[in-house]
């Protein structure tokens, strides 16, 4: 019995590692230690409880990983959409900068000293106006992108927080029922068919 339980235990603990390098959830290990007495008092019943609840806990962990990943991916896509929406603005700024530089480059080709200095005088004045406009436009666009990114970050945080909360609540309820099963307070549930995790988290909206 216990060799089978240990294999399932290891699989559950490893599967409950959260995204982004968080440590595995050790609640199952703690639960096992706390219910050792119950497991020994009725090994056959305990095995039936483990057979039902360990796969259920793994399913919850897998679902959590899917939902959490969807939150991150949706936020990533939203940021990519923001970047894509600025493509025309970036092209216009690049064109304006190239045009200002092109005007200055023509001055170096003047052989007459009067034309040479006169060219740089005019080009420098016009170039200053162009560069100021470029800087002002870039600053305004940067503020807009920062604000959109900020909203995406808030939405992403809300999504991951809701996902974590839902997982925590469902897992806590499952452990409570698991403990009742081991204690003989509630009957051993009938086995449930294995299902593929589907996204249930609230992913950030694309902005």
N, C-alpha and C positions, 0 to 999 in steps of 0.2 A: 504493500500500500504506500509506504512512505517514499520509496524510490520513485514511484509514479508522481506523487505529490511534489517532490523536490524538483523533478524535471519541469512540471507545469509551473511551479513557483518561479524558477529561473526564467522561464519564457515570459511570464507576466511582468516580473520586475524589469527585465531588459526592455520590454515593449513599452513600459510606462515612462521611459526617458522622454522628457519634453524637448521640443525643438530648441535650437540655438544653444545646445550644450548644457542645459540644466540637468541637475543630478536626478537619477531615477527615483521614483516614488517608492519609499521603503515602508509604506503603510501595510503592505501585505506581509512583509517579514515580521513587523511588530504584531500584527493580528495573529499570525501563526504561533508566535511565542506566547501570546496571551491566551490562546485557546487550546494549548497543548493538553491540558487536563480533560477538556471536553472531547478532544479527538481520541484520547486513550480510553475513555469511559465506554465508548460505543464505536469501535473501529469501522464496522460495516456501514453504519449510518454516516459516520464522518466521511468515508470514502465517497458515498453517494452525494453528500453535500459538496465535497470538493469537485467531483465530476461535473456538477451543475454550475457552481459559482466561479470556479477558476476560468473556464472559457468565457463566462459572462464578463468577468473583470477584464480579461484580455480584449474582448470586443469593445468595451467602453474605452479602453486605452487606445485601441486602434482608431476608434471614431474620433477621439480627442485629437490625435495626431493629424487626421485628415482635415478636421475643422480648423485647427490652428494653422496648418499649412495654407489653407484656402484664404484665411485672413491676410497672411503675409503676401501671398501671390496676388490677391486683389489690390492690395495697396501698391505693390510693385507695378502692376499694370496701370493703375491710376497715375502714378508718377511718370511712367513712360508716355501716357497720353498727354500729360501736361507738357513734357519735353517736345512731343510732336507738334503740339499746338503753337509752339514758339518758332517753328522752322522758318516761316515767312519773315518774322521779325528779325531773326538772326541773319537771314540772307540780305535783308535791307540794310542792316547795320554794317555787314561786311562790305557790301557794294559801296556804301557811303565812305567807309574808311579807305577802300581801294581807290576811289575817285579822288579823295583828298591827297593821297600819296602820289597819285599819277600826276596831279597838277604840279606838285613840288618837284617831281622827277624831271619834268620838262625844262625846268630852270637850269639844271646842270648842263644842258645842251647848248645854252646860249654862249656864243663866243665873244660878243660885245660886252664889255664890262658894265655899261650903263643898262643894257637890256637884262643882263644877268642879275644885277642887284635890284632893278625895278621889278623883275619877275618874282624874286623871292619876297620883296616887300608886299606885293599884291597877293601872292599865293599864301604867304604867311598869315596875312590878315584874314583872307577868306578861309584858309585852313583852320584857323583858330575858331571861327564861327562854326565850321562844320564839325570839328572835334568836340566843341561844347555841346552841339545838338546831339551828336552820337552819345556822349557821356550822359546827357540828361535822359535821352530815350532809354538807354541801357539801364540806368538807375531805376526808372519807372517800371520797366519790364521785370527787373530783378525783384522789386518789391511785390509785384503781382505773383511771380512764381513762388517766392517765399511764402506768401499767404496761402496759395493753393496747396503747397507742400504741408503747411502747418495743419490745414483742415484734414488732409489725408492722414497725417500722423495721428490726429485725434480720433479719426474714424477707425484707424488700424488698432489703436490702443483699446478703443471701446469693443471692437470685435474680439480681440484676443482675451480681454477681461471677461466678456460674457461667455466665451468658450470655456475658459478655465473655471468659471463659477458653475456652469452647467455640469462640467465633468466632475467637479468636486462634490456637488450635491448628489448626482446620480451614483457616484462611487460610494459616498457615505451611506446612502440608502441601501445599496447592495451589500456592504459590509454588515449593516444592521440585520438584514434578512439572513445573511450567511451565518451570523452568530446565533440567530434564533434557530436555524436549521441544525447547527451543531449541538445546541442545548436541548433539542427536542421540543422546543416551544411551538415550532411550526413544521409542517410536513415537508419532506424533500420534494421540491418542484419537479414536474416532468421536464425532461430534456427539451431544449429549444433548438430549432435548426439554425445552423451557422449562416449569418448574413454578411454581405459585403458592406463595409462602412460607407455611408453617404453623408454628404455635407449637410449639417444642420445649423452651423454657426452663421451669424449675420455678418457677411463680408462687407468691407467698405465699398461705398459707391464710387464709380469712376467719375473723376472730376475733370 
